[in-house]
């Protein structure tokens, strides 16, 4: 592991915490986070990348520690004025957070790639790790629900995941290309490990895995590949994961998640209470996977890196 | 005057105060402000209309009473975050003010006219008067300075009017059209008066007057036309007006301003100390034209409306 690089695939809050723990454990410049962009959308003319921003703020130590997303010590004057002026109030945009969206939107309009914009923001804010959107191409998670199809943020934020989810699709995924930076990171001979963060497998990881070439690249890796369970004690740590699994007729278990990653990971970290299962080709490793606080992140990062050493 | 409508032509702070005083004196629905858009520009991807916003906030009783522009009780989290993320810091965008720019930018991108967007904002914020951009077409004030040409906001804000101004031009003016709403307001048979606010004649009024048809429409009005002096005691009340007049080799006097409006106004209101001149076709009326506070605005509005009655 000395000097080796680590990739973490992640979505929002849980992924950001995992990335933060790994970045702190590895030290500057060794972590590359490949982040879901299926949640990205345009709102009041601004291009919002919720997962990239959550990871950006967390790695830069700027995240709201209570919510897990958005910025700490945030103010909300914009939202109040937007609502008073007749604008939409269902998606919260903090005053500080807005700076990110405004700069991103303007740079995209100038023709800059999301990857380059994200790198500049990460540098400016002191993220201390590489942040790569999984693709620079359009990719939008669409939710097929019992109330009909709806864009991801309509389902996730506006409707608070209340409609039953029947299916997910990733518009644009077939034509999307891994960015050159993502391809290079996955082909890096110094790559020591790939970690799939305990993000939602269906909402956060599947959009990344839907990009042509991503699965094959992960399958072809020589280094250990590790996933961390987002299910603890048959419950989701956060968000709608358990509800979605139940709506899909899947058991709300760590095993369901491990099977979802079959062929993509060698090691699966699960809580001791959930670790009593086996999946072909995957070593299930029991450990405390809860990241309740910064100490929890650090502990899970050490567990993951130790598992890499064991598997190497 | 009973039930008659009044048009005020205006730029930013001084114009907004005049508009506010007239709107309060006339009561709801009788004032139409036709506002300069030569200062409008795009900054960090957002379409900013400084004069429209100053008039909007002032009419809606939301303006910062100290600065005269921007919003009262404003917060500045966005600017701090923008600078920290590497964005430009020279143009101040308050958190509440941003809501206006974001909504405007998004609506323009959807193809809506600035006039319609402005009307919706004025309605939402309770402006109590009509706000009309002078045109919906591109119109940009360009400053020819001793340091070369520069866009208006570069001269006005970034460089704080320090370069010597050699000439002004209004890009797009030749092709710009008065909006249908402006044309209708000027042709309204109930129009009782047109007031040229004590805004900067060269920076704020000339861009409006440069739109083809505007001068002829004003020249053809049957109702009294009144201008208010922005010069008091041979000094500009605010801003770079005196500096610009001196750089143009013009006397810093109310008379210079009155001559600038020759043929366009019947009455010119000037401070008693400045009123000792005559211009053919213009009745110079001496009165206190300072708007130091809300009472001053109200007093000046009554002076202007009284002068209309005298001239009718």
Interface residues (C-beta under 8 A of the other chain):
Chain A: X44 X45 X46 X71 X74 X75 X77 X78 X80 X81 X82 X84 X85 X86 X87 X94 X95 X96 X97 X98 X99 X100 X102 X103 X105 X106 X109 X120 X121 X124 X125
Chain B: X44 X45 X46 X71 X74 X75 X77 X78 X80 X81 X82 X84 X85 X86 X87 X94 X95 X96 X97 X98 X99 X100 X102 X103 X105 X106 X109 X120 X121 X124 X125
